[in-house]
Amino acid sequence: MRRRSKAIRLGMSHGWIRFVQPQLPDECWESVFKHLTHHHDLESLSLVSRHFLSLTNRIRTHLTISDHLPPLLPALLRRFTNLTSIKLPPPNFTGDIDALLSQIASFGLPFLHSLDISHQRTFPSHGLRQFSKKFPTLKSLICSHTRPDLVLIAECFPNLEEIDLSHISVSSDADLQVKALASGLKKLRKVDISGTYFLQDSSIFTFCQNCVFLEALVVQEGGSLSAMGIANAIRERPQLRSLAVSCLNSEFIDALVSLKDLTCLDLSYSRISDEACVPLRNKAFP
């Protein structure tokens, strides 16, 4: 008897597509599903069959926890075991962020390497301590628009490779906290300190001097940071590959020329006069 193929209607962000489901290996289906970037499309697929439900569960790697999602969180964490990144709820969330982090830490998520705690009204110190016990090898931490404890971050997540400290506020001992962070994060490769108006030139110099693997630096809307201070800092790290700044002068341009491995330069928000001579040249990349 000839096997009948199953016709499926897939919800796409730009409309509806109708196709016939052939008998394909799971790897092929996963390759197709990964092109569906919106989670609503994956939800539509998961309703087609148990097979598709299993496949979509495996390829879901990012979870954003909205303010109404916490009651469903245990079920979602059991369902999506291949998550690589989690974003906490927005600042209007009325629940307990510390409890939420402790709850996440009670689940086995072997591939989780990125956590976004940005825009939190209070810094979840207790929750992060619990979280770090389960995920000490976290690679990326986003805590922009918060008031973070940099010393605690260094103690809890010594394996961080990327950290976003843009638009944060820190107490009066900012320099001491920055030194503790830069000394504790030996594997740091990328740091974003844009819009951090409390930082001084010594802070960015500390990052460049102590973080020997640093490859990417973002210092846009630097506030009290000077072009000369940034220039002195990047001279300490000649292997920088990516740099984003918003202040230029001749001293900075001279330091920029010394970055022989630079492949990405972002001058957004910069004021560049016609007299500024930046000796860039074309380079072919594979």
Buried (B, 14 or more C-beta within 10 A) or exposed (E): EEEEEEEBEBBBEEEEEEEEBEEEEEEEBBEEBEEBEEEEBBEBBBEBEEEBBEBBBBBBBEBEBEEEBBEEBEEBBEBBBEBBBBBBBEBEBEEBBBBBBBBBBEBEBEEBBBBBBBBBEEBBBBBBBBBBEBBEEBBBBBBBBBEBBBBBBBBBBBBBBBBBBBBBEBEEEBBEBBBBBBEBBBBBBBBBBBBBEBBBBBBBBBBBBBBEEBBBBBBBBBBEBBBBBBBBBBBBBEEBBBBBBBBBBEBBBEBBEEBEEBEEBEBEEBEEEEEBEEEEEEEEEE
